Amino acid sequence: MRIAFDGKRAVQNFTGLGNYSRFVLELLAQQYPENEYFVYAQKSLPPGLARLNKLELCQPPQKKFNALWRSYGVIKDLQRDNISLYHGLSNELPFGITSAKIPSVVTIHDLIFLRFPEFYPLVDRIIYKYKFKYACENASRIIAVSEQTKEDIISYFDISEDKIDVVYQGCNKVFQEPSSDELKRKIGRKYKLPKQYLLQVGTIERRKNLLLTIKALRNIPRTIKLVVIGKETTYLKEVKGLIAQYKLDRRVIFLKDVPVEDLPPIYQQAQIFIYPSEFEGFGIPIIEALHSGIPVIAAIGSCLEEAGGPDSSYIHPHDDIQLSWSVNSILNNPDLSRKMVEKGFEYVKKFDSTELAKKLMSTYQKVLDHA
């Protein structure tokens, strides 16, 4: 097969959608090297992808109007390159792909902008709805990253469930290897990590719900601190205001621009991983935490139970008392903590890379069988 991918996120985003794009490209190039893979992007491949000789970078013929090339002009390039199938990795497909008779798959990550419109500017919501709906209606098949996202696609866009496959995302392999004691000490010194801490990872925005964790921290022993890793937004000002109000300045440590190779030893030294997000399409940080061997507390109401499994702990995203109770229960019960870790290791096997690659290829094959 000659499989093409929208590479925009893979080459220029280094968080959620970019991580997913790189995960898929690396996974397929390694697991199914017999295929040819073409990445259509305006910028060069990052080092990790550039090392994979199975990926061929395809760039626009001219630097002007690059955005239009991705949405329209790329169709001619796909036809020229005799592409068997095109995969839009981040919620979009080029316009005209159906009339060009190019089989296609689109991955839809979430429809949070429809569920929680207050988190998004009006212009963004209008653009997202138009592009996502077009992609869902015109794709040969749709990949949803969770059962929750599949339900939302059916509900909001009136798409037949027979057209949708749920294929989860795994996490970077660096999280699957235990860090040495020496590396943990080195990273601890580098970031001035406290002896005992809770960990929360993710963009510091309202939907990720860091305020809830700050409120809960008041009712957790003072020896336990909170380490927060994530890109800053204007929401941080509100968070810091609450920290000052509760006099928790010395108990909350913010880290940013942490390279991915430094994350595993930070995860592995935490007492508990907390992810109280109001809503997610999936929740990769939870998978990272399970691989890292730490208990997970997440919020109910979206797909986080799919990511964390039946033995993680779940709280209401507006109940800080329940969160503090859950944290204290784990801290005070080593047997419970140990059980959560052991069951977490067992559960996270369902996100095995080989199985996920098989599911991706199965979706591709369904498309080609009906092309």
C-alpha positions as CSV (number, residue, x, y, z in Angstrom):
1,M,0.0,0.0,0.0
2,R,1.0,3.6,-0.6
3,I,-0.4,5.4,2.5
4,A,-0.4,9.2,2.8
5,F,-0.7,11.2,6.0
6,D,-1.5,14.8,6.9
7,G,1.8,15.6,8.6
8,K,1.1,19.2,9.9
9,R,0.8,18.2,13.6
10,A,3.6,15.6,13.4
11,V,6.1,18.2,12.4
12,Q,5.1,21.3,14.4
13,N,3.0,20.2,17.4
14,F,4.8,18.6,20.3
15,T,1.8,17.9,22.6
16,G,-1.5,16.0,22.1
17,L,-2.2,15.9,18.3
18,G,1.4,16.0,17.4
19,N,2.2,13.1,19.8
20,Y,-0.7,11.1,18.2
21,S,0.5,11.8,14.7
22,R,4.1,10.8,15.5
23,F,2.9,7.7,17.4
24,V,0.9,6.4,14.3
25,L,3.7,7.2,11.8
26,E,6.4,5.5,13.9
27,L,4.1,2.5,14.8
28,L,3.2,1.7,11.2
29,A,6.7,2.3,9.8
30,Q,8.1,-0.2,12.3
31,Q,5.3,-2.8,12.4
32,Y,4.4,-2.8,8.7
33,P,7.6,-1.8,6.8
34,E,6.4,-3.5,3.6
35,N,4.1,-0.5,2.9
36,E,5.2,2.9,1.6
37,Y,4.4,5.9,3.8
38,F,4.2,9.5,2.6
39,V,4.0,12.4,5.0
40,Y,2.6,15.6,3.5
41,A,3.8,18.6,5.5
42,Q,5.1,22.1,5.1
43,K,8.1,21.7,7.4
44,S,10.9,19.1,7.8
45,L,10.4,15.9,9.8
46,P,11.5,16.0,13.4
47,P,14.6,13.9,14.2
48,G,12.7,10.9,15.5
49,L,10.7,10.6,12.3
50,A,13.5,11.6,10.0
51,R,15.4,8.5,11.2
52,L,12.7,6.2,9.9
53,N,13.7,5.5,6.3
54,K,10.2,4.2,5.5
55,L,8.8,7.7,5.7
56,E,8.9,10.0,2.6
57,L,8.4,13.7,3.2
58,C,6.3,15.5,0.6
59,Q,6.2,19.3,0.7
60,P,4.2,22.0,-1.2
61,P,5.7,23.0,-4.6
62,Q,5.9,26.6,-3.5
63,K,6.1,28.4,-0.2
64,K,3.2,30.8,-0.8
65,F,-0.4,29.7,0.2
66,N,0.8,26.7,2.2
67,A,-2.4,26.6,4.2
68,L,-4.4,26.3,1.0
69,W,-2.1,23.5,-0.2
70,R,-2.9,21.4,2.9
71,S,-6.7,21.9,2.4
72,Y,-7.0,21.9,-1.4
73,G,-3.8,21.7,-3.4
74,V,-2.5,18.5,-1.9
75,I,-5.2,16.5,-3.8
76,K,-3.2,16.9,-7.0
77,D,-0.1,15.6,-5.3
78,L,-1.9,12.6,-3.9
79,Q,-3.1,11.7,-7.4
80,R,0.3,12.3,-8.9
81,D,1.9,10.0,-6.2
82,N,-0.7,7.3,-6.9
83,I,-1.7,7.1,-3.2
84,S,-3.8,4.1,-2.1
85,L,-5.2,5.7,1.0
86,Y,-5.0,9.1,2.8
87,H,-5.2,9.3,6.6
88,G,-6.1,12.7,8.2
89,L,-4.5,12.3,11.6
90,S,-6.0,15.4,13.3
91,N,-9.8,15.8,12.6
92,E,-9.5,17.0,9.0
93,L,-9.5,15.9,5.4
94,P,-8.6,17.9,2.3
95,F,-11.6,19.4,0.5
96,G,-12.5,17.5,-2.6
97,I,-11.0,14.2,-1.6
98,T,-14.2,12.3,-2.3
99,S,-14.7,13.7,-5.8
100,A,-11.0,12.9,-6.4
101,K,-11.9,9.2,-5.5
102,I,-9.1,8.9,-3.0
103,P,-10.0,6.4,-0.2
104,S,-9.6,8.1,3.1
105,V,-9.6,7.7,6.9
106,V,-9.9,10.5,9.5
107,T,-9.0,10.3,13.1
108,I,-11.4,12.3,15.3
109,H,-9.9,13.0,18.8
110,D,-12.8,14.7,20.5
111,L,-15.7,17.1,20.0
112,I,-15.1,19.0,23.2
113,F,-15.8,22.3,21.4
114,L,-19.4,21.2,21.0
115,R,-19.8,19.8,24.5
116,F,-18.1,22.8,26.2
117,P,-18.4,25.7,23.9
118,E,-17.5,28.1,26.7
119,F,-13.9,26.9,26.5
120,Y,-13.5,28.0,22.8
121,P,-13.8,31.3,20.9
122,L,-16.8,31.5,18.6
123,V,-14.7,31.7,15.4
124,D,-12.8,28.6,16.4
125,R,-16.0,26.7,17.1
126,I,-17.5,27.6,13.7
127,I,-14.3,26.5,11.9
128,Y,-14.0,23.3,13.9
129,K,-17.6,22.3,13.4
130,Y,-17.4,22.8,9.6
131,K,-14.1,21.0,9.2
132,F,-14.8,18.1,11.5
133,K,-18.3,17.5,10.1
134,Y,-17.0,17.6,6.6
135,A,-14.3,15.1,7.4
136,C,-16.7,12.7,9.1
137,E,-19.2,12.9,6.3
138,N,-16.6,12.4,3.5
139,A,-14.2,10.0,5.0
140,S,-14.4,6.4,3.8
141,R,-14.0,5.4,7.5
142,I,-13.5,7.2,10.8
143,I,-11.2,6.3,13.7
144,A,-12.4,7.5,17.1
145,V,-9.7,7.5,19.8
146,S,-12.3,6.4,22.5
147,E,-15.8,5.0,22.8
148,Q,-16.8,8.4,24.2
149,T,-15.6,10.1,21.0
150,K,-17.4,7.6,18.9
151,E,-20.7,8.3,20.8
152,D,-20.2,12.0,20.3
153,I,-19.6,11.6,16.5
154,I,-22.8,9.7,16.3
155,S,-24.7,12.1,18.4
156,Y,-23.5,15.5,17.1
157,F,-23.0,14.6,13.4
158,D,-25.5,11.9,12.9
159,I,-22.9,9.4,11.5
160,S,-23.7,5.7,11.3
161,E,-21.8,3.8,14.0
162,D,-20.9,1.2,11.3
163,K,-18.6,3.7,9.8
164,I,-16.5,4.2,13.0
165,D,-13.7,2.1,14.5
166,V,-12.4,2.8,18.0
167,V,-8.6,2.6,18.0
168,Y,-6.9,3.7,21.1
169,Q,-3.5,5.5,21.3
170,G,-0.5,4.2,23.1
171,C,2.1,6.3,24.6
172,N,5.8,7.0,23.9
173,K,8.0,3.9,24.6
174,V,10.1,5.9,27.0
175,F,7.4,5.5,29.6
176,Q,7.5,1.7,29.4
177,E,11.1,1.4,30.8
178,P,11.9,1.8,34.5
179,S,14.4,4.6,35.2
180,S,17.5,3.8,37.1
181,D,18.0,5.1,40.7
182,E,20.9,7.2,39.4
183,L,18.7,8.8,36.7
184,K,15.9,9.5,39.2
185,R,18.4,11.3,41.5
186,K,19.8,13.3,38.6
187,I,16.3,14.4,37.4
188,G,15.3,15.1,41.0
189,R,18.2,17.5,41.4
190,K,17.7,19.1,38.0
191,Y,14.0,20.0,38.7
192,K,14.4,20.3,42.5
193,L,11.7,17.7,43.0
194,P,10.4,17.3,46.6
195,K,10.6,14.0,48.5
196,Q,6.9,13.3,48.3
197,Y,4.6,14.8,45.6
198,L,1.5,14.4,43.6
199,L,1.8,14.9,39.9
200,Q,-0.5,16.6,37.4
201,V,0.4,16.8,33.7
202,G,-1.4,18.7,30.9
203,T,-1.9,22.2,29.5
204,I,-2.8,24.6,32.3
205,E,-6.2,25.5,31.0
206,R,-9.6,25.6,32.6
207,R,-10.8,22.3,31.2
208,K,-7.9,20.5,32.8
209,N,-9.3,21.6,36.1
210,L,-6.1,22.3,38.1
211,L,-8.1,24.5,40.5
212,L,-9.8,21.4,41.9
213,T,-6.4,19.9,42.8
214,I,-5.3,23.1,44.4
215,K,-8.5,23.2,46.6
216,A,-8.0,19.5,47.5
217,L,-4.4,20.2,48.5
218,R,-5.6,22.0,51.6
219,N,-6.9,18.8,53.1
220,I,-3.8,16.7,52.2
221,P,-0.8,16.4,54.6
222,R,1.6,19.4,54.4
223,T,4.5,17.1,53.7
224,I,2.9,16.2,50.3
225,K,3.5,18.7,47.5
226,L,2.1,19.1,44.0
227,V,4.2,19.1,40.9
228,V,2.4,20.5,37.8
229,I,3.8,20.1,34.3
230,G,2.2,21.8,31.3
231,K,2.0,24.7,28.9
232,E,0.8,27.9,30.5
233,T,-2.3,29.8,29.5
234,T,-4.1,32.8,31.0
235,Y,-5.8,30.4,33.3
236,L,-2.6,30.2,35.3
237,K,-3.2,33.6,36.7
238,E,-6.4,32.4,38.4
239,V,-4.7,29.3,39.6
240,K,-1.9,31.3,41.2
241,G,-4.4,33.6,42.8
242,L,-6.0,30.7,44.6
243,I,-2.6,29.3,45.6
244,A,-1.8,32.6,47.2
245,Q,-5.2,32.8,48.9
246,Y,-4.7,29.4,50.5
247,K,-1.1,30.1,51.3
248,L,0.1,27.1,49.3
249,D,3.0,28.8,47.5
250,R,5.6,26.5,48.9
251,R,3.6,23.4,48.1
252,V,3.0,23.8,44.4
253,I,5.9,23.5,41.9
254,F,5.4,24.4,38.2
255,L,7.6,22.9,35.5
256,K,7.4,23.8,31.9
257,D,9.2,22.8,28.7
258,V,10.2,19.5,30.2
259,P,11.7,17.2,27.4
260,V,9.9,13.9,27.0
261,E,13.0,11.9,28.1
262,D,12.9,13.6,31.5
263,L,9.2,12.8,32.1
264,P,9.5,9.1,33.0
265,P,11.7,9.6,36.1
266,I,9.4,12.4,37.2
267,Y,6.3,10.2,36.9
268,Q,8.0,7.2,38.5
269,Q,8.9,9.2,41.7
270,A,5.4,10.6,42.2
271,Q,3.1,9.2,44.9
272,I,-0.1,9.6,42.9
273,F,-1.0,10.9,39.4
274,I,-4.0,13.2,39.3
275,Y,-6.0,14.0,36.2
276,P,-9.3,15.7,37.1
277,S,-10.1,17.1,33.6
278,E,-13.7,18.1,32.9
279,F,-13.6,16.3,29.6
280,E,-11.1,14.5,27.3
281,G,-11.1,12.6,24.0
282,F,-8.9,10.0,25.6
283,G,-6.2,10.9,28.2
284,I,-2.7,9.8,27.3
285,P,-1.1,11.1,30.5
286,I,-3.1,8.4,32.3
287,I,-1.5,5.7,30.1
288,E,1.9,7.2,30.9
289,A,1.2,7.1,34.6
290,L,0.0,3.5,34.5
291,H,3.2,2.5,32.7
292,S,5.2,4.4,35.3
293,G,3.8,2.4,38.2
294,I,1.9,5.0,40.1
295,P,-1.8,5.1,41.3
296,V,-4.1,7.2,39.2
297,I,-7.0,9.4,40.2
298,A,-9.1,10.8,37.4
299,A,-12.5,12.5,36.9
300,I,-15.7,10.8,35.8
301,G,-17.8,12.2,33.0
302,S,-15.9,11.5,29.8
303,C,-13.5,8.7,28.6
304,L,-11.0,8.7,31.5
305,E,-12.4,5.4,32.8
306,E,-11.4,3.9,29.4
307,A,-7.9,5.1,29.9
308,G,-7.5,4.3,33.6
309,G,-9.3,1.0,33.8
310,P,-11.5,-0.4,36.7
311,D,-8.8,-0.2,39.4
312,S,-7.9,3.5,39.1
313,S,-9.8,5.9,41.4
314,Y,-12.4,8.3,40.0
315,I,-13.9,11.5,41.4
316,H,-16.4,14.1,40.4
317,P,-14.7,17.0,38.6
318,H,-16.3,19.5,41.0
319,D,-15.8,17.8,44.3
320,D,-12.4,18.7,45.9
321,I,-13.4,17.0,49.2
322,Q,-13.8,13.7,47.3
323,L,-10.4,14.2,45.6
324,S,-8.6,14.9,48.9
325,W,-10.3,11.9,50.5
326,S,-9.2,9.7,47.6
327,V,-5.6,11.0,47.8
328,N,-5.4,10.4,51.5
329,S,-6.9,6.9,51.2
330,I,-4.1,5.9,48.8
331,L,-1.4,7.6,50.8
332,N,-2.5,5.9,54.0
333,N,-3.0,2.5,52.6
334,P,0.1,0.9,51.0
335,D,-1.8,-2.2,50.1
336,L,-4.3,-0.2,48.2
337,S,-1.6,1.7,46.4
338,R,0.2,-1.5,45.5
339,K,-2.9,-3.1,44.2
340,M,-3.7,-0.1,42.0
341,V,-0.2,-0.2,40.6
342,E,-0.3,-4.0,39.9
343,K,-3.8,-3.8,38.3
344,G,-2.7,-0.7,36.3
345,F,0.2,-2.6,34.8
346,E,-2.1,-5.4,33.8
347,Y,-4.8,-3.1,32.3
348,V,-2.3,-1.0,30.3
349,K,-1.4,-4.0,28.3
350,K,-4.5,-3.5,26.2
351,F,-2.7,-0.5,24.7
352,D,0.1,-2.7,23.3
353,S,1.6,-1.2,20.2
354,T,1.4,-4.4,18.1
355,E,-2.4,-4.7,18.8
356,L,-3.0,-1.0,18.0
357,A,-1.0,-1.3,14.8
358,K,-3.2,-4.3,13.8
359,K,-6.4,-2.3,14.4
360,L,-5.1,0.6,12.3
361,M,-4.3,-1.7,9.4
362,S,-7.7,-3.4,9.8
363,T,-9.4,0.0,9.3
364,Y,-7.3,0.7,6.2
365,Q,-8.1,-2.7,4.8
366,K,-11.8,-2.2,5.3
367,V,-11.5,1.0,3.3
368,L,-9.6,-0.6,0.5
369,D,-11.9,-3.6,0.3
370,H,-14.8,-1.3,-0.4
371,A,-12.9,1.2,-2.7
